[in-house]
């Protein structure tokens, strides 16, 4: 399901909010391949939730369906609550200097005069 969570935003938002990376496939081929991959993941998640043996009792029940659905519901509710109560995600600052771009990636510590103060971690 974590692979599906990484692939599905490409399809749902047409790549609008996803930064292209090294494996980016633009155009129709990208949608076809991500659609097939998403369908494959969904089908096998359902198959893996089937019980191990019939008839099903408490000892032979496959609890992966319970765990995956409960975790999905819990994380969804937590996200919906947290996004409205002050969550600030990571920010990216880019500086161009002599044709070399350095990115400072960090989580804002506090907002002060002149913008956010960042926990700095530099990448060349």
Order of alpha helices (4+ residues) and beta strands (2+ residues): alpha-alpha-alpha-beta-beta-beta-beta-beta
